[in-house]
Structure formats: C-alpha cells, structure tokens
Amino acid sequence: MYSITFNCLEAFTWAFESRLDRGRKWYAIAATLAITITIVSFLLSADLLGILLFLLAGVYLLYDVNSHPVVHVSVGTTGISLEGDLFPYSHIQSFGIIRMNNQPFLLRLRTNSRTLGTLDVFLDPTLDIEGLRNFLLNAIPEDPNAQLSMIDHILMSLRL
C-alpha cells in the first residue's frame, strides 16, 4: 500500500462562519409562514403545493443542521481548499472579489463544473486582500464585473 502526499504551499488561510445568525424570532416567523401557506394550499385544493412546501422546508432544515458551522479556507499553489476539498486552479475559470460598503465581503469563484457553477467564499476583513488578489492572478483570471445580484441581496436580507 502506497501513500502519496502533496506538499501544498499555503499562502493564505482563514475561516468563516457559514451559518447566519438567526434568532428564535426568525424561526418562529418562518415556521408560521410555512404552516400558513401549507394550510391555505390544502384549503384551495393545491395539495401538491402544500406537500412541496413541506418537503422544501424539511430539506432546508436538514441542510442547515448538517452544514459545517465554520468553514476553513486555504489558498495554495495547487488550488483553493474548502474544508479539505481541493478545487484545483484548472477547474476554476475566474475569481472576483466582491465588496460591500467598500469592505471585502466575498471571494466569488466561477468553476468549470455545470453542477457546481459558482462558489462564494466569505472573506476575513483582516486578510491581505491585495496580496490574495495578486496571488490568485498568477493562477486564474479575475472577473472585474463580479458583483452581488438582486437575488443574492434578497437571500442575505432573509438570512437564507
């Protein structure tokens, strides 16, 4: 049995919380809305909508419970690692650094994969953003037009 290890020089490492801060009030409102819409859909004979909403809420809760609370990111010479899953630079088309209120907020990675598409990685504000940008420019092109879409803004305001 042979073991192969790769020595990846890590240039930048940070961690971020992947779960948004939601209080009891958020869950109470979400549960009330889901139950109300489900009951109304059954009353209006839209049974499939009620079942679909119930399943969607269940899948979302399972996803939320089973996701990593803290995601560790490392950017190295071979690629970008998220919680130990390496995304080689050959699988990444471009990157963009998205700012909110003139502060670095997201590192958006466009991948070659049709199923994965785009990866959004929250940035640590204490990180050397220019150093990270220059390091990534040596491996992949930058997308200067990367920005948050209206749906991104809505999802963040709803804390989803």
C-alpha positions as a Python dict, from the first residue, in 0.01 Angstrom:
ca = {
    (1, 'M'): (0, 0, 0),
    (2, 'Y'): (148, 333, -107),
    (3, 'S'): (60, 670, 33),
    (4, 'I'): (110, 984, -170),
    (5, 'T'): (109, 1321, -2),
    (6, 'F'): (124, 1654, -175),
    (7, 'N'): (305, 1941, -14),
    (8, 'C'): (86, 2237, -100),
    (9, 'L'): (232, 2570, -3),
    (10, 'E'): (-50, 2756, 167),
    (11, 'A'): (-23, 3127, 103),
    (12, 'F'): (-347, 3240, 266),
    (13, 'T'): (-569, 3074, 525),
    (14, 'W'): (-879, 3193, 708),
    (15, 'A'): (-1207, 3064, 845),
    (16, 'F'): (-1561, 3197, 837),
    (17, 'E'): (-1892, 3106, 993),
    (18, 'S'): (-2117, 2950, 732),
    (19, 'R'): (-2433, 2980, 937),
    (20, 'L'): (-2603, 3314, 950),
    (21, 'D'): (-2714, 3438, 1289),
    (22, 'R'): (-3084, 3363, 1318),
    (23, 'G'): (-3276, 3406, 1638),
    (24, 'R'): (-3589, 3240, 1766),
    (25, 'K'): (-3796, 3516, 1609),
    (26, 'W'): (-3667, 3426, 1258),
    (27, 'Y'): (-3753, 3057, 1305),
    (28, 'A'): (-4096, 3144, 1450),
    (29, 'I'): (-4181, 3366, 1153),
    (30, 'A'): (-4051, 3109, 902),
    (31, 'A'): (-4245, 2826, 1066),
    (32, 'T'): (-4563, 3036, 1083),
    (33, 'L'): (-4535, 3128, 714),
    (34, 'A'): (-4466, 2769, 607),
    (35, 'I'): (-4755, 2627, 811),
    (36, 'T'): (-4995, 2902, 696),
    (37, 'I'): (-4909, 2858, 328),
    (38, 'T'): (-4937, 2480, 361),
    (39, 'I'): (-5283, 2503, 523),
    (40, 'V'): (-5405, 2758, 267),
    (41, 'S'): (-5278, 2543, -20),
    (42, 'F'): (-5478, 2244, 109),
    (43, 'L'): (-5786, 2462, 157),
    (44, 'L'): (-5755, 2585, -203),
    (45, 'S'): (-5713, 2226, -328),
    (46, 'A'): (-5350, 2289, -423),
    (47, 'D'): (-5235, 1977, -240),
    (48, 'L'): (-4916, 1941, -442),
    (49, 'L'): (-4802, 2292, -344),
    (50, 'G'): (-4854, 2213, 25),
    (51, 'I'): (-4662, 1887, 0),
    (52, 'L'): (-4383, 2053, -198),
    (53, 'L'): (-4351, 2338, 53),
    (54, 'F'): (-4345, 2093, 343),
    (55, 'L'): (-4070, 1889, 174),
    (56, 'L'): (-3872, 2200, 84),
    (57, 'A'): (-3879, 2325, 444),
    (58, 'G'): (-3768, 1982, 568),
    (59, 'V'): (-3478, 1960, 322),
    (60, 'Y'): (-3368, 2314, 414),
    (61, 'L'): (-3369, 2230, 786),
    (62, 'L'): (-3171, 1910, 725),
    (63, 'Y'): (-2918, 2104, 518),
    (64, 'D'): (-2889, 2374, 785),
    (65, 'V'): (-2837, 2122, 1065),
    (66, 'N'): (-2577, 1917, 874),
    (67, 'S'): (-2364, 2200, 733),
    (68, 'H'): (-2027, 2294, 882),
    (69, 'P'): (-2063, 2581, 1129),
    (70, 'V'): (-1713, 2707, 1049),
    (71, 'V'): (-1550, 2666, 706),
    (72, 'H'): (-1171, 2664, 684),
    (73, 'V'): (-1027, 2806, 363),
    (74, 'S'): (-672, 2780, 236),
    (75, 'V'): (-537, 2922, -87),
    (76, 'G'): (-221, 2748, -200),
    (77, 'T'): (-7, 2679, -502),
    (78, 'T'): (-221, 2390, -626),
    (79, 'G'): (-567, 2536, -568),
    (80, 'I'): (-823, 2651, -317),
    (81, 'S'): (-924, 2419, -35),
    (82, 'L'): (-1260, 2443, 145),
    (83, 'E'): (-1284, 2215, 448),
    (84, 'G'): (-1027, 1982, 291),
    (85, 'D'): (-1195, 1966, -52),
    (86, 'L'): (-940, 2091, -305),
    (87, 'F'): (-1054, 2289, -608),
    (88, 'P'): (-754, 2297, -844),
    (89, 'Y'): (-697, 2614, -1043),
    (90, 'S'): (-754, 2412, -1363),
    (91, 'H'): (-1119, 2371, -1251),
    (92, 'I'): (-1172, 2742, -1180),
    (93, 'Q'): (-1249, 2981, -1468),
    (94, 'S'): (-1219, 3311, -1283),
    (95, 'F'): (-1241, 3482, -947),
    (96, 'G'): (-1385, 3810, -829),
    (97, 'I'): (-1358, 3999, -502),
    (98, 'I'): (-1695, 4146, -414),
    (99, 'R'): (-1713, 4441, -178),
    (100, 'M'): (-2000, 4564, 37),
    (101, 'N'): (-1979, 4911, 190),
    (102, 'N'): (-1626, 4936, 46),
    (103, 'Q'): (-1515, 4634, 255),
    (104, 'P'): (-1410, 4299, 102),
    (105, 'F'): (-1702, 4063, 151),
    (106, 'L'): (-1693, 3763, -86),
    (107, 'L'): (-1446, 3575, -300),
    (108, 'R'): (-1658, 3454, -592),
    (109, 'L'): (-1513, 3159, -785),
    (110, 'R'): (-1662, 3058, -1121),
    (111, 'T'): (-1590, 2691, -1181),
    (112, 'N'): (-1588, 2482, -1498),
    (113, 'S'): (-1848, 2249, -1346),
    (114, 'R'): (-2206, 2294, -1465),
    (115, 'T'): (-2343, 2140, -1145),
    (116, 'L'): (-2133, 2348, -906),
    (117, 'G'): (-2120, 2670, -1106),
    (118, 'T'): (-2021, 2940, -861),
    (119, 'L'): (-1862, 2920, -518),
    (120, 'D'): (-1896, 3214, -281),
    (121, 'V'): (-1641, 3226, -1),
    (122, 'F'): (-1677, 3486, 272),
    (123, 'L'): (-1359, 3688, 324),
    (124, 'D'): (-1193, 3778, 651),
    (125, 'P'): (-1166, 4159, 665),
    (126, 'T'): (-824, 4133, 833),
    (127, 'L'): (-687, 3934, 538),
    (128, 'D'): (-440, 4097, 299),
    (129, 'I'): (-689, 4130, 12),
    (130, 'E'): (-443, 4281, -236),
    (131, 'G'): (-193, 4006, -161),
    (132, 'L'): (-464, 3742, -214),
    (133, 'R'): (-574, 3910, -537),
    (134, 'N'): (-216, 3922, -672),
    (135, 'F'): (-157, 3559, -572),
    (136, 'L'): (-474, 3442, -749),
    (137, 'L'): (-393, 3650, -1060),
    (138, 'N'): (-87, 3428, -1112),
    (139, 'A'): (-314, 3123, -1143),
    (140, 'I'): (-655, 3233, -1276),
    (141, 'P'): (-803, 3544, -1440),
    (142, 'E'): (-1003, 3799, -1246),
    (143, 'D'): (-1362, 3891, -1328),
    (144, 'P'): (-1372, 4268, -1271),
    (145, 'N'): (-1752, 4272, -1312),
    (146, 'A'): (-1823, 4034, -1024),
    (147, 'Q'): (-2098, 4174, -805),
    (148, 'L'): (-2391, 4062, -596),
    (149, 'S'): (-2712, 4003, -788),
    (150, 'M'): (-3054, 4113, -669),
    (151, 'I'): (-3127, 3754, -563),
    (152, 'D'): (-2805, 3750, -356),
    (153, 'H'): (-2920, 4066, -178),
    (154, 'I'): (-3264, 3918, -112),
    (155, 'L'): (-3122, 3589, 22),
    (156, 'M'): (-2883, 3774, 252),
    (157, 'S'): (-3153, 4003, 385),
    (158, 'L'): (-3375, 3698, 452),
    (159, 'R'): (-3072, 3525, 613),
    (160, 'L'): (-3101, 3217, 394),
}
